Amino acid sequence: MSAGAAPGRGGRRGFGPAVFALAGFFWGLPVPLFSVMTALHATGGSFSASFLRERPIHLAFLLYPLLLAGVFGALGAAFRRVERRAADLLEEMERRAQELSEAREKVREADRLKSRFLADVLHDLKTPLLAVRGFNEAVLEGRCGPVTDAQREGLEAAVRNVERLQKLTEEILEYERVDSGGYRPEPAGFDLIPLVQEVLKGFEPQVRGKELQAQLQLPKRLEVRADREMIGRVLTNLISNAVKFSPQGSPFGLGAAVGEEDGQVLLTVWDRGPGIPTAAQKYLFTRFWQAEGPARRRQGGTGLGLAIVKGILDAHGSTIRIVSGEGQGTTVHFTLPLAEPAVKRPTS
């Protein structure tokens, strides 16, 4: 390897001190040449050693290129050191980035193994939970003999807790499918209105029990293109939250605004519940997270509903936005694509 070149990043070769010194020499060369031309002009074209001895300034000018060569050479050496240091730092950064990438992949793999293990365990829990619930319900209904009031109270508490555990199991399994990309929507055109009515019908006992007023602003027919089962899950989670957090006797509602230009329908689910503090809203779609507050703690829940909703809507390429404030209720906006209109054939 020559003194004027050194290997750089990716096999590139930079300028070494020798090249810088040569450049400095040629940079300073015009000064002595000008000095010589001046001396020749002063002596009428006769240039001699005695002339230089009598005028030492011209002799100093002859050393100027050498001086610049030394200075440029030193700069070249310094530049080379900086270049090598930068290359070393860049290589170190690349090595650390590679290590970080490998570490992230290991974390992802560990998370996948954890999710698979959790899904297997929860799936195995479903059968015994179903058996426990079924037996308790059979005893509660008196099919195994008379039940005292104290026994009935205990059995009802057992059934409620088994139902809660079943719900938690199902929601965790569903979230794991969403989080792992296991949800593969199968979009198809369908009328959204019957689906909304079907979901609302499932909440009739809670709505009557709390004397809530459902306020719907929906067209008679609304054709969208999405996975009907998944969107049913979205509506179930959002309406469940609205009903759950609505105060006794208050209204809640669902509306739709069709955007003809962008081919989207904006759906809105709202309530007049306790609302969500502004500082807490950044955690809304985080798994197992629930907003603080006495009203919300009384309602319980798994903290997975909104995370599941967002995962399903993300899989559809749809958006979701939540507007809320403490003591001001909560409004959820999300979009769905409209079904493609049928192509009209020209009449002959």
C-alpha positions as CSV (number, residue, x, y, z in Angstrom):
1,M,0.0,0.0,0.0
2,S,1.4,3.4,-0.9
3,A,1.9,6.2,1.6
4,G,-0.6,8.4,-0.3
5,A,-3.5,6.0,-0.1
6,A,-5.2,4.0,2.5
7,P,-8.2,1.8,2.5
8,G,-11.4,3.5,3.4
9,R,-15.0,2.4,4.0
10,G,-16.3,0.1,1.3
11,G,-12.8,-0.2,-0.3
12,R,-12.5,3.5,-1.1
13,R,-9.0,5.1,-1.0
14,G,-8.5,8.6,0.3
15,F,-5.8,11.1,-0.2
16,G,-2.7,10.6,2.0
17,P,-0.2,13.0,3.5
18,A,2.1,12.7,0.4
19,V,-0.6,13.9,-1.9
20,F,-1.4,16.8,0.4
21,A,2.3,17.7,0.6
22,L,2.6,17.7,-3.2
23,A,-0.5,19.8,-3.5
24,G,1.0,22.3,-1.0
25,F,4.2,22.4,-2.9
26,F,2.5,23.3,-6.1
27,W,0.2,25.7,-4.3
28,G,3.2,27.7,-3.0
29,L,5.3,27.4,-6.3
30,P,3.9,30.6,-7.9
31,V,5.5,32.7,-5.1
32,P,9.2,31.9,-5.8
33,L,8.4,32.0,-9.6
34,F,7.1,35.5,-9.2
35,S,10.1,36.4,-7.0
36,V,12.5,35.1,-9.7
37,M,10.7,37.0,-12.4
38,T,10.9,40.1,-10.4
39,A,14.7,39.6,-9.9
40,L,15.2,39.0,-13.6
41,H,13.3,42.2,-14.4
42,A,15.3,44.2,-11.8
43,T,18.7,42.9,-13.2
44,G,17.7,43.3,-16.8
45,G,17.5,39.5,-17.3
46,S,20.6,38.6,-15.4
47,F,20.1,36.3,-12.4
48,S,23.0,35.4,-10.2
49,A,23.8,34.1,-6.7
50,S,25.1,37.4,-5.6
51,F,21.7,38.9,-6.3
52,L,20.1,36.5,-3.9
53,R,22.7,37.2,-1.2
54,E,22.1,40.9,-1.5
55,R,18.3,40.3,-1.4
56,P,17.7,37.4,1.1
57,I,13.9,38.0,0.9
58,H,14.0,36.3,-2.5
59,L,15.8,33.3,-1.1
60,A,13.1,33.0,1.6
61,F,10.5,33.0,-1.2
62,L,12.3,30.0,-2.7
63,L,11.6,28.0,0.6
64,Y,7.9,28.9,0.5
65,P,6.7,25.9,-1.5
66,L,8.6,23.6,0.9
67,L,6.9,25.3,3.8
68,L,3.5,24.9,2.3
69,A,4.3,21.3,1.5
70,G,5.1,20.6,5.1
71,V,1.9,22.4,6.3
72,F,-0.3,20.6,3.8
73,G,1.4,17.3,4.6
74,A,0.6,17.7,8.3
75,L,-3.0,18.6,7.5
76,G,-3.2,15.5,5.3
77,A,-1.9,13.3,8.1
78,A,-4.5,14.9,10.5
79,F,-7.2,14.4,8.0
80,R,-6.2,10.8,7.5
81,R,-6.4,10.2,11.3
82,V,-9.8,11.8,11.4
83,E,-10.9,9.8,8.4
84,R,-9.7,6.5,9.9
85,R,-11.4,7.4,13.3
86,A,-14.7,8.2,11.5
87,A,-14.5,4.9,9.6
88,D,-13.8,3.0,12.8
89,L,-16.8,4.8,14.5
90,L,-19.0,4.0,11.5
91,E,-18.0,0.4,11.6
92,E,-18.7,0.3,15.3
93,M,-22.1,1.9,14.7
94,E,-22.9,-0.7,12.1
95,R,-21.8,-3.5,14.4
96,R,-24.0,-2.1,17.2
97,A,-26.9,-1.7,14.8
98,Q,-26.5,-5.3,13.7
99,E,-26.4,-6.5,17.3
100,L,-29.5,-4.4,18.1
101,S,-31.3,-5.9,15.1
102,E,-30.5,-9.4,16.3
103,A,-31.6,-8.6,19.8
104,R,-34.9,-7.2,18.5
105,E,-35.4,-10.4,16.5
106,K,-34.7,-12.5,19.6
107,V,-37.3,-10.4,21.5
108,R,-39.8,-10.8,18.7
109,E,-39.2,-14.6,18.7
110,A,-39.6,-14.8,22.4
111,D,-42.8,-12.8,22.2
112,R,-44.1,-15.2,19.5
113,L,-43.3,-18.2,21.7
114,K,-44.9,-16.5,24.7
115,S,-48.0,-15.7,22.6
116,R,-48.2,-19.3,21.3
117,F,-47.8,-20.7,24.8
118,L,-50.4,-18.4,26.2
119,A,-52.8,-19.2,23.4
120,D,-52.3,-23.0,24.0
121,V,-52.9,-22.6,27.7
122,L,-56.0,-20.5,27.3
123,H,-57.4,-22.8,24.7
124,D,-57.0,-25.7,27.0
125,L,-58.8,-23.7,29.7
126,K,-61.9,-23.3,27.6
127,T,-63.2,-26.9,28.0
128,P,-62.9,-27.2,31.8
129,L,-64.4,-23.7,32.2
130,L,-67.3,-24.7,30.1
131,A,-67.8,-27.8,32.2
132,V,-67.6,-25.9,35.5
133,R,-70.1,-23.3,34.3
134,G,-72.5,-26.0,32.9
135,F,-72.4,-27.9,36.1
136,N,-73.0,-24.8,38.3
137,E,-75.9,-23.7,36.1
138,A,-77.4,-27.2,36.3
139,V,-77.2,-27.1,40.1
140,L,-78.5,-23.6,40.2
141,E,-81.5,-24.6,38.1
142,G,-82.4,-27.4,40.6
143,R,-81.7,-30.2,38.2
144,C,-79.5,-31.9,40.9
145,G,-81.9,-31.4,43.7
146,P,-83.3,-28.5,45.8
147,V,-81.0,-25.4,46.3
148,T,-81.1,-23.3,49.4
149,D,-81.0,-19.5,49.2
150,A,-77.4,-19.5,50.6
151,Q,-76.4,-22.1,48.0
152,R,-78.1,-20.1,45.2
153,E,-76.2,-17.0,46.2
154,G,-72.9,-18.9,46.1
155,L,-73.7,-20.6,42.8
156,E,-74.6,-17.3,41.2
157,A,-71.3,-15.8,42.3
158,A,-69.5,-18.8,40.9
159,V,-71.3,-18.6,37.5
160,R,-70.6,-14.8,37.3
161,N,-66.9,-15.4,37.9
162,V,-66.7,-18.3,35.5
163,E,-68.3,-16.1,32.9
164,R,-65.8,-13.3,33.6
165,L,-62.9,-15.8,33.2
166,Q,-64.4,-17.1,30.0
167,K,-64.7,-13.6,28.7
168,L,-61.1,-12.8,29.7
169,T,-59.9,-16.0,28.0
170,E,-61.7,-15.2,24.8
171,E,-60.5,-11.6,24.6
172,I,-56.9,-12.6,25.3
173,L,-57.1,-15.3,22.5
174,E,-58.7,-12.7,20.2
175,Y,-56.1,-10.1,21.0
176,E,-53.2,-12.6,20.4
177,R,-54.7,-13.3,17.0
178,V,-54.8,-9.6,16.2
179,D,-51.4,-8.9,17.6
180,S,-49.7,-11.8,15.7
181,G,-51.3,-10.9,12.4
182,G,-53.6,-14.0,12.6
183,Y,-56.6,-11.9,11.5
184,R,-57.1,-12.1,7.8
185,P,-60.2,-10.0,6.8
186,E,-62.3,-11.4,4.0
187,P,-64.0,-8.3,2.8
188,A,-67.4,-8.5,1.1
189,G,-70.3,-6.2,0.5
190,F,-73.1,-6.2,3.1
191,D,-75.7,-4.0,4.7
192,L,-74.4,-2.6,8.0
193,I,-77.8,-1.7,9.4
194,P,-79.0,-5.2,10.2
195,L,-75.6,-5.9,11.9
196,V,-76.0,-2.9,14.1
197,Q,-79.5,-3.9,15.1
198,E,-78.3,-7.4,15.8
199,V,-75.5,-6.2,18.1
200,L,-77.8,-3.7,19.8
201,K,-80.4,-6.5,20.5
202,G,-77.7,-8.4,22.5
203,F,-77.5,-5.4,24.9
204,E,-81.2,-5.0,25.4
205,P,-81.1,-6.4,29.0
206,Q,-78.4,-4.0,30.1
207,V,-80.1,-1.0,28.3
208,R,-83.4,-1.8,30.0
209,G,-81.7,-2.3,33.4
210,K,-80.0,1.1,33.3
211,E,-83.0,2.8,31.6
212,L,-80.8,4.1,28.8
213,Q,-82.0,5.8,25.6
214,A,-80.4,4.6,22.4
215,Q,-80.3,7.4,19.8
216,L,-79.6,6.1,16.3
217,Q,-78.9,8.3,13.3
218,L,-78.6,5.7,10.6
219,P,-79.9,5.4,7.1
220,K,-82.3,2.6,6.2
221,R,-79.6,0.9,4.2
222,L,-75.8,1.2,4.3
223,E,-73.7,-1.0,2.1
224,V,-70.1,-1.3,3.2
225,R,-67.3,-3.6,2.1
226,A,-65.6,-5.4,5.1
227,D,-65.4,-8.6,7.0
228,R,-68.9,-8.8,8.6
229,E,-67.9,-10.9,11.5
230,M,-64.9,-8.8,12.4
231,I,-66.9,-5.5,12.2
232,G,-69.6,-7.1,14.4
233,R,-66.8,-7.6,17.0
234,V,-65.9,-3.9,16.6
235,L,-69.5,-2.8,17.1
236,T,-69.9,-5.2,20.0
237,N,-66.9,-3.8,21.9
238,L,-67.7,-0.2,21.2
239,I,-71.4,-0.4,22.1
240,S,-70.5,-2.5,25.1
241,N,-68.3,0.3,26.4
242,A,-71.0,2.9,25.7
243,V,-73.6,0.9,27.6
244,K,-71.2,0.0,30.4
245,F,-70.1,3.5,31.1
246,S,-73.4,5.4,30.5
247,P,-74.9,6.7,33.8
248,Q,-78.4,5.5,34.8
249,G,-81.0,6.9,32.5
250,S,-78.6,8.7,30.2
251,P,-78.5,8.5,26.4
252,F,-76.0,6.8,24.1
253,G,-76.0,6.6,20.4
254,L,-74.6,5.5,17.1
255,G,-74.5,7.5,13.8
256,A,-73.2,7.3,10.3
257,A,-72.1,10.0,7.8
258,V,-71.5,8.9,4.3
259,G,-68.7,10.5,2.3
260,E,-69.5,10.3,-1.3
261,E,-66.2,11.8,-2.4
262,D,-63.8,9.5,-0.5
263,G,-65.9,6.4,-0.7
264,Q,-65.9,6.0,3.1
265,V,-68.6,6.0,5.8
266,L,-67.7,7.6,9.1
267,L,-69.4,5.7,12.0
268,T,-69.7,7.3,15.5
269,V,-70.5,5.6,18.8
270,W,-70.9,8.0,21.8
271,D,-71.9,8.0,25.4
272,R,-72.3,10.5,28.2
273,G,-70.2,8.6,30.7
274,P,-67.3,9.7,32.9
275,G,-65.0,10.3,29.9
276,I,-61.2,9.8,29.7
277,P,-58.7,12.3,31.0
278,T,-56.6,13.9,28.3
279,A,-53.3,12.7,29.7
280,A,-54.5,9.1,29.7
281,Q,-55.7,9.1,26.1
282,K,-52.4,8.1,24.6
283,Y,-52.7,4.7,26.3
284,L,-56.2,4.0,24.9
285,F,-55.1,1.2,22.5
286,T,-52.6,-0.3,24.9
287,R,-53.4,-3.8,26.0
288,F,-54.5,-4.5,29.6
289,W,-54.8,-0.7,30.2
290,Q,-57.9,0.9,31.7
291,A,-58.5,4.6,32.5
292,E,-58.5,5.4,36.2
293,G,-61.5,6.7,38.1
294,P,-64.0,5.3,40.5
295,A,-66.7,5.0,37.9
296,R,-64.5,3.0,35.6
297,R,-63.1,0.8,38.4
298,R,-66.6,-0.3,39.3
299,Q,-67.2,-1.4,35.7
300,G,-64.2,-3.8,35.6
301,G,-63.1,-5.2,32.2
302,T,-60.0,-6.7,30.7
303,G,-58.5,-3.6,29.1
304,L,-58.3,-5.4,25.7
305,G,-61.5,-4.2,24.0
306,L,-60.0,-1.1,22.3
307,A,-56.8,-2.9,21.4
308,I,-58.8,-5.5,19.6
309,V,-60.9,-2.9,17.9
310,K,-57.9,-1.0,16.6
311,G,-56.2,-4.3,15.4
312,I,-59.3,-5.3,13.4
313,L,-59.7,-1.8,11.9
314,D,-56.0,-1.7,11.0
315,A,-56.4,-5.0,9.3
316,H,-59.1,-3.4,7.2
317,G,-57.0,-0.3,6.5
318,S,-59.6,1.8,8.4
319,T,-58.9,4.6,10.9
320,I,-60.2,5.1,14.5
321,R,-60.2,8.3,16.6
322,I,-61.5,8.9,20.1
323,V,-62.6,12.2,21.4
324,S,-63.1,12.4,25.1
325,G,-62.7,14.5,28.2
326,E,-63.1,13.9,31.9
327,G,-66.8,14.2,32.8
328,Q,-67.7,14.9,29.1
329,G,-68.4,11.5,27.8
330,T,-66.6,9.7,25.0
331,T,-67.1,9.7,21.2
332,V,-65.4,7.1,19.0
333,H,-65.1,7.7,15.2
334,F,-64.1,5.0,12.8
335,T,-64.3,4.6,9.0
336,L,-65.3,1.8,6.8
337,P,-65.1,1.6,3.0
338,L,-68.4,1.8,1.1
339,A,-69.3,-1.1,-1.1
340,E,-68.6,-0.5,-4.7
341,P,-71.7,0.7,-6.5
342,A,-73.0,-1.6,-9.2
343,V,-72.0,-0.7,-12.7
344,K,-75.0,0.5,-14.7
345,R,-75.2,-1.0,-18.1
346,P,-76.2,1.4,-20.9
347,T,-79.7,0.9,-22.2
348,S,-80.0,0.1,-25.8
